[in-house]
Amino acid sequence: MRLFKSTVIATVVVVTAVAWAQQSEFQGKLQEDLDSYKDRIIENCGTSDKLAIKWTGGKLAGNPRESTKPEWNAVSTLCTSGLEAISNACQGNKVVKQKLSKLQTISCKGGKGAMAFKLAGPTLTLTIDPSYTKNNAAGQRDDLDQKLRSQLDD
């Protein structure tokens, strides 16, 4: 009986360690993708080089670069499409650029429906929904770009 309990405990420890390592790998891949947009946003929006871009949606269910059909609904694809919309909006609109130049943090997290944003002081939060299929990532990016321009250029 003792051997059985020891085996069960050892198995739980190993499985937990593997799951933690995998989650760490997934978070690392997503952070790498988010960071690839940092220089572009700093340049186009005039933010500080201390700008932080991060995932705040908790644990990832799987590899953020992969998704089930449709392929364009991966967490990484949606978050980086949102970052591209921010960069494009700054590049194409001086008022948006001025308002977003004060950003210190951009976060991306899960939500419901089409890609959206919330600006609260120096933090802009993107919400994405990998289950939303009425528009692909490029379409949502373009829609978000227009939302940023229309809502921030008042």
N, C-alpha and C positions, 0 to 999 in steps of 0.2 A: 504494500500500500504506500509506503514511504517513497519507493522508487517511482511509482505512478505519479504521486504529487510533485515530486522533483522534476519529472519529465514534463508535466503539464506547465509548471512554473517556468521552466527553461524555454519551452515552446512559446509561451506568451511573451516572454522577454525578447526572444529573437524576432517574433512577428512584429512586436511594437518597435523594435529598433529598425527593422527594415522599412516599416511604414513611415517612421520619422525621417529616415534617410531619403526615402522617395519624395516625401513632402518637401523636404529641404531642396532636393534637386528641382522639383517643379517650381518652387518659389524662386530659385536661382535663375532658371530659364526665363521666367516672366520678367524678373528684375532686369536681366540683360536686355530683353526686348524693349522695356520701358526706357532704360537708360540710353538706348540708341537714338532717342528723340530729344534728349536733353539739350544738346548743343544747338539744334535747330530752333527749339523753343526759346532758348536764351537769346539767340541772334534775332529771330523774327519778332519776339515779344519784348525784348529789352529787359528781361528779368535778370536777377542776380545769378551769378554762377553757383550760388549755394542752393539753387532750386532743387527741391526733393520731389521725385516722382516715384510713387509706390502703389502697390496693391494693398487695399485695406479691406478686402472682402473675405478675410479668413482663409481657412484651408481650401485648397484646390482639389476638386474631385478627381482630376486626372492631369495628364500632361497639358499645360496651357497652350501649347502649339498645335494640339490635335483636337479634332472634334468629330462627332458622328455627322452624318449627312445633315445639312449641307456643310461642306468643308470650311466655308468662310465664317463659321460661328465659333471658332476657337477663342478662348478668353484673350489670348495674346493679340490675335488679329483685331478683335473689337477694341481693346484698350489702346493699341497703337493707332488704330483708325481715329479714335477720339483725340489722341495727341496730335495727329496730323491735322485734324480739323482746327484745333487750337492754334497751331502754327500758321495755317493758311489764313485764318481769320485775322490774326495779328498782322500778317504780311499784307493783307488786302484792305485793312481799315485802320486808320490812324487812331480813332477814338478807342477801338477795341484794344489796340496795342497799348495805348496809354493806360487803360484800365487794368489790363492783364500784366503790365510791367511790374506791378507790385506783388505778383504771386511769389509765395515762398514754398508752397506745396501743391502738387497736383496728385490726387489720388484717384484710383479706379476701383470700383467695387460692383458687385452684382446688384441688379435691380429687376424691374419688370418693364417690358415694352421696349420701344425704340430707345436708342442711345440718348442720354440727356445729361445736363450739367447743373450744378448748383455752385454759385460763387458766394462765399461767406468770408469777407475780409481777405486775407492773403492766401486762402485755400480754395481751390477749385476741385470739386468732386465730380468725376464722370461716373455714370451708372450705365451698366451694360447688361444685356440679357441674351445669353447664348441660345435660349429657346425661342427667341423672337425671329420669325422667318418671313415677315412681310417685306423686308428690305435687306439687301446684303450689306456687308461692312462698308463698301465704297459708297453706297447710297446713304447709309446712316451717317457716314463721315460728312458727306456733302450737306445733308440736312442739319447736322450739328453746326457746321460752319455757318450756315444761314441763321440758325437760332442764335449763335453767339453774336453775329453782326446785328441782328434785329433787336435783341434784348439788351445788348450792352451799348449800342450806339443810339441812345435816346435823344 
